[in-house]
Amino acid sequence: MGKESTIQWTDATWNIARGCSKVDDDCKYCYMYRDSFLNTRYDPKQVVKTKTVFNLPLKFKETKSKCHEGTPLIFTSSLTDFFHEGCDEFRDEAWDIIRKCPHLTFQILTKRPERIAAHLPSDWHSGWNNVWLGTSVGSQKGIQRAWDLLQIVHAKCFFLSIEPMHEEVDLNAAELLLKNWRNMATIGQYFDWVIVGGESGPHARPMDPSWVTSIREQCRLAGVAFFFKQWGGVFKKRTGRELDGRTWDEMPTALENRTGRWVLQP
């Protein structure tokens, strides 16, 4: 493995680039922008391909994940968005590296799910065993955007990161958007895993505990793995990550043998 990550739901991070542009209010206090202001060598709005880091997965040794039953989890592009238009020129190179690393599982989290379908590799078919696709939201508006924009895309695993959560979210309310689709069902038909986390940093917006427990119960009813990352705030280490007296570190399981799943099925 390479350098371990402090993010609880992954083993390591891999950045194909640095820099991004904000999508909506969820991005208001983005940590990448905050950190870039402390390091004046980087313009947070300019997407720049990494150099030696770009090929890092090819050097990762085969081992077991510390937070999952399967292969090591690699959070892909924590300092940019894998599907940002600024990555178009070298995304195929990144896909080729992922293709050459079946001993690693890549967690690709994007704020641009509408760009996924047009930027998958030609041999994607029903999804690669070593790729999880996720979208990041922080409010009800974001949830509705995710449901509306994640069109028919096959994948072995779909996940949803509700972080920074700065507004109450009802996952099942998004199903109203599917009224013109034949198969109505719970969130469990579309996402295998839901992560929830509060915002951190000096301008952190508060997260009501009832919002978190509501998501947990919605996941329980739908049979979806629930992971609570943090309460956040200015002093996130002090606030911790316990919910109702315990940590919630559920992970999606038994994904390798799936023939592929899609978000919306007409």
C-alpha positions in Angstrom: 0.0 0.0 0.0 0.9 3.6 -0.3 0.4 6.3 2.3 -2.5 5.5 4.6 -5.5 7.9 4.7 -7.0 9.4 7.9 -10.5 9.1 6.3 -12.2 6.3 8.2 -14.0 4.7 5.2 -10.9 4.2 3.0 -7.4 2.9 3.2 -5.5 5.4 1.0 -6.1 8.3 -1.3 -5.0 8.8 -4.9 -5.2 12.1 -6.7 -5.0 12.3 -10.4 -5.1 16.1 -10.2 -5.5 19.0 -7.9 -8.0 21.8 -8.3 -11.7 22.0 -8.9 -14.7 24.4 -9.4 -17.6 24.7 -7.0 -20.9 23.1 -8.0 -23.4 24.3 -5.5 -23.9 25.4 -1.9 -22.5 22.1 -0.6 -19.1 23.3 -1.8 -19.3 26.6 0.0 -16.5 25.8 2.5 -14.7 23.1 0.6 -11.6 21.8 2.5 -9.5 21.8 -0.7 -10.1 25.5 -1.2 -9.4 26.1 2.5 -6.1 24.2 2.4 -5.0 25.8 -0.8 -5.2 29.3 0.7 -2.6 28.0 3.3 -0.4 26.8 0.4 0.0 29.6 -2.1 1.7 27.3 -4.6 -1.8 26.1 -5.8 -4.7 27.8 -7.4 -7.7 25.9 -6.2 -9.7 26.8 -9.3 -7.1 25.4 -11.7 -7.2 21.7 -12.4 -3.6 20.4 -12.7 -2.6 16.8 -13.4 -0.3 15.4 -10.7 3.1 14.1 -11.6 4.6 11.3 -9.6 1.4 10.7 -7.7 -0.5 10.0 -10.8 1.1 6.5 -11.2 1.0 5.7 -7.5 -1.5 2.8 -7.5 0.9 0.8 -9.8 3.3 0.8 -6.8 0.8 -0.3 -4.2 1.5 -3.8 -2.9 -1.2 -6.4 -2.8 -2.6 -6.6 0.7 -5.9 -6.7 2.6 -8.1 -3.7 3.5 -8.1 -2.5 7.1 -11.7 -1.3 6.9 -13.3 -3.7 4.4 -13.5 -7.4 3.8 -12.1 -7.2 0.3 -9.2 -5.5 -1.4 -7.7 -2.2 -0.2 -10.0 0.8 -0.8 -8.5 3.8 -2.7 -10.4 7.1 -2.4 -9.8 8.5 -5.9 -9.3 12.2 -6.3 -9.9 13.8 -2.9 -8.4 17.1 -4.2 -10.3 17.3 -7.4 -13.3 15.7 -9.1 -12.6 12.6 -11.2 -15.3 13.7 -13.7 -14.4 17.4 -13.8 -14.0 18.7 -17.4 -10.5 19.7 -16.4 -9.6 16.0 -16.2 -10.9 15.0 -19.6 -7.4 15.1 -21.2 -5.9 12.5 -18.9 -8.9 10.6 -17.5 -8.3 7.7 -19.9 -4.8 7.3 -18.5 -6.3 7.1 -15.1 -8.8 4.5 -16.2 -5.9 2.5 -17.6 -4.1 2.5 -14.3 -7.3 1.4 -12.5 -7.7 -1.4 -15.1 -4.1 -2.6 -14.3 -4.8 -2.7 -10.6 -7.5 -5.4 -9.9 -6.0 -5.9 -6.5 -7.3 -2.5 -5.4 -10.8 -1.1 -5.1 -11.2 2.5 -6.3 -13.9 4.6 -4.7 -14.7 7.4 -7.2 -16.8 10.1 -5.6 -18.1 12.9 -7.8 -20.2 16.1 -7.6 -20.8 15.7 -11.4 -22.8 12.4 -11.8 -24.3 13.8 -15.0 -20.9 13.3 -16.7 -20.3 9.7 -15.6 -22.0 7.9 -18.5 -20.2 9.8 -21.2 -16.8 9.3 -19.6 -16.6 5.6 -18.8 -14.0 3.4 -20.5 -15.2 1.4 -23.6 -14.9 -1.9 -21.8 -16.9 -0.8 -18.8 -20.0 -2.9 -19.8 -21.8 -3.8 -16.5 -19.1 -2.2 -14.3 -15.7 -3.2 -13.1 -15.2 -5.3 -10.0 -12.7 -2.9 -8.6 -14.7 0.4 -9.0 -17.4 1.9 -6.8 -19.2 5.0 -8.1 -20.5 7.6 -5.7 -22.0 11.0 -5.7 -21.6 13.7 -3.0 -24.5 15.8 -1.7 -25.2 17.8 1.5 -28.9 18.9 1.2 -32.2 17.8 -0.1 -31.7 19.8 -3.3 -28.5 17.8 -3.8 -30.2 14.5 -3.3 -32.8 15.4 -5.9 -30.0 16.4 -8.3 -28.3 13.1 -7.8 -31.4 11.1 -8.6 -32.2 13.2 -11.6 -28.7 13.2 -13.1 -27.6 9.6 -12.4 -29.0 8.1 -15.5 -28.7 4.5 -16.5 -25.1 3.8 -15.5 -24.1 0.2 -14.6 -21.8 -0.4 -11.6 -20.9 -3.1 -9.1 -21.5 -0.6 -6.3 -23.2 2.8 -6.0 -22.6 4.9 -2.9 -23.9 8.2 -1.6 -21.8 10.6 0.6 -24.0 13.1 2.5 -21.2 15.3 3.6 -21.1 18.1 4.5 -24.7 17.6 5.7 -26.0 21.1 6.3 -29.7 20.4 5.8 -32.2 17.7 6.6 -32.4 15.0 3.9 -35.1 12.6 3.1 -33.8 9.9 0.8 -37.2 8.4 0.0 -38.7 11.8 -1.0 -36.4 11.6 -4.0 -38.5 8.7 -5.3 -41.2 11.2 -6.2 -38.9 12.1 -9.1 -39.4 8.5 -10.4 -43.2 8.8 -10.9 -42.8 8.3 -14.6 -40.7 5.1 -14.1 -42.3 1.7 -13.8 -40.2 0.3 -11.0 -40.8 2.2 -7.7 -38.8 1.0 -4.8 -36.7 2.1 -1.8 -33.3 3.8 -1.9 -31.8 0.3 -1.5 -32.4 -0.5 -5.1 -30.1 2.3 -6.2 -27.4 2.8 -3.5 -25.4 0.1 -1.7 -23.8 2.4 0.8 -24.6 5.8 2.5 -21.9 7.9 4.3 -23.0 10.8 6.5 -20.7 13.5 7.9 -20.9 17.0 9.4 -18.9 19.9 8.0 -15.5 20.7 9.5 -13.4 23.9 9.7 -13.9 27.5 11.0 -17.1 28.1 9.1 -18.7 24.7 9.6 -22.5 24.7 9.3 -24.3 22.9 12.1 -25.7 19.4 11.7 -28.8 18.4 13.7 -28.4 14.9 15.3 -32.0 14.1 14.3 -31.0 14.5 10.6 -28.3 11.8 11.1 -30.6 9.3 13.0 -33.2 9.8 10.3 -30.8 8.8 7.5 -29.6 5.8 9.6 -33.2 4.6 10.0 -33.9 5.1 6.3 -30.9 3.0 5.5 -31.9 0.3 8.0 -35.3 0.0 6.5 -33.9 -0.3 3.0 -31.0 -2.7 3.9 -28.3 -0.2 2.9 -25.0 -0.1 4.7 -24.7 3.1 6.9 -21.4 4.8 7.8 -21.2 7.7 10.1 -18.0 9.6 9.5 -18.0 12.6 12.0 -20.0 15.3 13.7 -17.6 17.9 12.4 -17.4 21.4 13.6 -14.3 23.5 14.4 -12.9 20.9 16.7 -14.0 17.7 14.9 -11.6 15.5 16.9 -13.4 16.6 20.1 -16.9 16.1 18.7 -15.9 12.6 17.5 -18.0 10.2 15.5 -20.2 8.3 17.9 -24.0 8.1 17.3 -26.2 6.8 20.1 -23.2 5.6 22.1 -21.3 3.8 19.3 -19.6 4.1 16.0 -21.3 3.1 12.7 -18.9 1.6 10.3 -21.0 -0.5 8.0 -19.6 -1.2 4.6 -21.2 -2.8 1.4 -20.3 -6.5 1.1 -20.5 -9.3 -1.5 -20.1 -7.0 -4.5 -17.6 -8.9 -6.6 -20.0 -11.4 -8.1 -22.7 -8.9 -9.1 -23.5 -8.6 -12.8 -24.0 -4.9 -12.4 -26.6 -2.4 -11.1 -28.1 0.8 -12.4 -29.7 3.7 -10.7 -32.8 4.2 -12.8 -34.5 1.3 -14.6 -37.2 2.2 -17.1 
